[in-house]
C-alpha cells in the first residue's frame, strides 16, 4: 500500500473507530478477494489501475505505471475537458481513457489490437461506472474511424510499429485539436539545428551522434520482439515536424504536445499525396 493510501486509512480509523464503522468497513471490503481474483483472471496487466481499492498491476517493473507518466503529462489537458472528444490509440488497459473521462471528456474511444488489453479496459470501466468505448483496431486503420477528435493520444505505440511514420501520417488525419505523442527514446537526447541539405559526399552528419536517427531492432529489445524502431530525440522531433505538426509542448522527456499546422497541401493530407506519388 502506498504512503498516501496508508495515511488515508489511518485518518479514517482515527475519525470513527466505532463498532458500527468497523462493521461497515468489513462489509465494504468483503468484495476485495473476489475483485482481486477477477482482475487476475484477465491476465497480466500493463496498466496499474485502482479499481475500488484493488490495484491491477501493483508489482509493475516500471513502478506505478502509467501514473508515473501521467503525473508529468496531465497538465497538458484542462482540468475540465467540458465534453471534449478523445481518441486513445493503443489504449492498453484504459488508464488514460479513464483519466480523461474523469476530467469531463465527452466521447472517449480507445483502440487496441490486443484482446487481453481490451478485455481489461472494458472490465475496468464497467466496474468504475464510466461510459467509454473500446474497439479492436490497428493503428494502420485509425483513419477509417469516422470524424476527428479534440485530443488524440498516441502514447507508447510508435516504437512498437514496423512502419511507424506511415502510422503517424494516418493518426494525423484524426486530429482536430491536439496530439499527445510519446515514444521510447534512445541514443542522443540533444536538440540541435541541422542544415536543410548536405552534399552527397559529406558523411560527417552521420558520424555525429546527435544527428536525427532511428535504431532498428532486428530481434528483440527488453525481451520484446515488437520493439522495432527506437528514435533519438532529434529524429522524433524531426518526424513530427515533417508530418506537418507543430510541437507546442514537451511536458516530459519522451512526450510531446502537437498541433496540426501543415498536415495538408492543396486540401490533401501528406499521406495521400505520398501514396499517389505527388508529394
ABEGO torsion letter per residue (X at the ends): XBAAAAAAAAAAAAABABAAAAAAAAAAAAAAAAAAAAAAAAEBBABBBBBGGBBABAABAAEBOAAAAAAAAAAABBABAGGBBBBBBGAEAGAAAAAAAAAGBBBBBBBBABAAAAAAAAAAAAAAGBBBBBBBBBAAAAAABBEBBABBBBBGAAAABABAAAAAAAAAAABABBBBBBBBBBEBABBBBBBABBBAABAAAAABAABBBBBBBAABBGGBAABABBBBAAAAAAAAAAAGBBBABBABAABBBBBBAAABBGGBBAAAAAAAGAX
